[in-house]
Amino acid sequence: MALQTRYFLPNEVSWPDNVHKIDQWLNPDKVEFKDVGDLGQCSCAGDCFLDTCNNAEGAVDCTEDTCNLYGRCSNAPRNLSTLKLFDTGRVGVGVSPAPT
């Protein structure tokens, strides 16, 4: 008996009118953030996760200067023009880069 595999292809949904795509950090209300100090460079290999990365544990984004992976990890901000919204069919709307 062959094993059947089901694939779910989520439906793309449009961006809400009140959500604006940005390509830089914005702080129009000039909110001041507490200085958490220098956490040093993480020593992660492969990827940065909450349980292995001192930056992620400290709620700080990895950057080119603070990450052993030069900020190319799961704990770094992304600027992708290909982001799309999808209805997951289970847990609401999700964000994913569109296939190129």
C-alpha positions in Angstrom: 0.0 0.0 0.0 1.5 3.3 -1.1 1.8 6.1 1.5 -0.2 9.1 0.5 1.2 12.6 1.2 -1.0 15.6 1.4 0.4 19.0 0.5 -1.3 22.2 1.5 -0.7 25.2 -0.7 -1.7 28.3 1.2 -3.6 31.1 -0.6 -1.9 34.4 -1.0 -3.9 37.3 0.6 -3.4 41.0 0.0 -1.7 43.3 2.4 -4.1 45.3 4.6 -4.5 49.0 3.7 -3.2 50.1 7.1 0.0 48.0 6.9 2.9 49.7 5.1 6.0 48.0 3.8 9.1 49.7 5.1 12.8 49.3 4.3 14.3 51.1 7.4 13.7 51.3 11.1 11.1 53.9 12.0 10.6 55.5 15.4 8.2 58.5 14.8 7.3 58.7 18.5 10.9 58.8 19.5 10.6 55.9 22.0 13.7 55.5 24.0 15.0 51.9 24.5 16.9 50.8 27.5 20.6 50.2 26.9 21.1 46.5 27.6 24.9 46.8 27.3 27.3 45.0 25.1 26.4 41.4 24.8 29.5 40.7 22.8 29.6 38.7 19.6 27.5 35.5 19.7 29.4 32.2 19.2 26.6 30.5 17.2 27.4 28.1 14.3 24.8 27.2 11.7 22.0 29.5 13.0 21.1 31.7 16.0 18.2 30.5 18.3 16.9 31.7 21.6 18.4 28.7 23.5 21.9 29.1 21.9 22.4 32.8 21.1 23.3 35.4 23.7 21.8 38.1 21.4 18.5 36.3 21.0 18.4 35.5 24.7 18.9 39.3 25.4 16.1 40.2 22.9 18.7 41.9 20.7 18.8 41.5 16.9 22.0 40.0 15.5 23.9 42.3 13.2 27.0 42.0 11.0 29.1 43.2 14.0 27.5 41.2 16.8 26.9 37.8 15.1 29.4 35.0 14.4 27.3 34.5 11.3 27.6 38.1 10.2 23.9 38.7 10.8 22.8 36.1 8.3 20.8 34.1 10.8 17.3 33.6 12.1 17.8 36.4 14.7 18.6 39.2 12.2 16.1 41.6 10.6 15.4 41.1 7.0 14.6 43.4 4.1 12.9 41.4 1.4 10.9 42.9 -1.4 9.4 39.5 -2.2 7.4 39.1 1.1 3.9 37.8 0.6 1.0 37.2 3.0 -0.6 33.8 3.0 -3.7 32.4 4.7 -2.3 29.4 6.5 -5.7 27.7 6.8 -4.9 26.8 10.4 -3.3 29.7 12.4 -4.3 32.8 10.5 -2.1 34.9 8.2 1.6 34.1 7.7 4.5 35.9 6.0 6.8 34.2 3.7 9.2 35.2 0.9 7.7 34.4 -2.5 9.5 31.9 -4.6 11.9 33.5 -7.1 
